[in-house]
């Protein structure tokens, strides 16, 4: 049976399967029904299922796909849509109801995780905007592999902060406490990695603490990046002294990281990662375990149709 053009396909990604999580979904669902939204919904069963469900919805003809979840679920859904076989998949309207551990992409657009009614109203209003999508590509020894992202690719300390923040949020449950505890845990590491990058025909070699490549602001590591200008912002962070690290963390919180002495910013459309020895890598908070180099990070302009607030 054909899907009506106004019918939403909704993917609900619960936080931790708790009673509270189920209660929140019931509130969201009841509010959508009270606003006479036509929708079908599916619930993710675990890690990786959001991508499969988004692909299935796109292939089944849904022209509006909504994710109730955080940055990781959003990343999975975007990959599912863009890897689908749907016709005109770049025209599928993609919407967000923030509900995850990390909601950085939603916050950029002014969507509040505590205001699900406002998020639903935004979706009903249906203001559309084309946004860029980052593309992370490598050859795994057998085939070419690509992964899309909306926020940023992080290498080294940035990926470690994201990983520990996600882990401590599951423990603490409070984003600010989790973030501060993750900063405390990594503050005295300042671990360096031998890296070799190529950005704008410049070869960057040496012992580097962190690299962020962002289409979006990337948890403050690429604070000037915007997801609609066709560019990637790159922050290369060298080893600071402990005093400089403390000031750098403060500047990170204030959105002024690029002013720090140990940070060198770039703007480009392509980054080649030729080496990143023993550095953790993550995309939108998802750890990437494949260590095949070189890796190429590019930008796909206006590759996704996003529903945004007025």
Secondary structure, 3 states (H helix, E strand, C coil): CCCCCCCEEEEECCCCCCHHHHHHHHHHHHHHHHCCCCEEEEECCCCCHHHHHHHHHHHCCCCEEEEEECHHHHHHHHHHHHCCCCCCHHHCEEEEEECCCCCHHHHHCCCCCCCHHHHHHHHHHCEEEEEEEEEEEEECCCCEEEEEECCEEEEEHHHHHHHHHHHHHHHHCCHHHHHHHHHHHHCCCCCCEEEEEEECCEEEEEEECEEEEECCCHHHCCCCCCCCCCCEEEEEECCCCHHHHHHHHHHHHCCCHHHCCCEEEEEECEEEEEEECCCCEEECCEEECCCCCCEEEEEEEEEEEEEECC
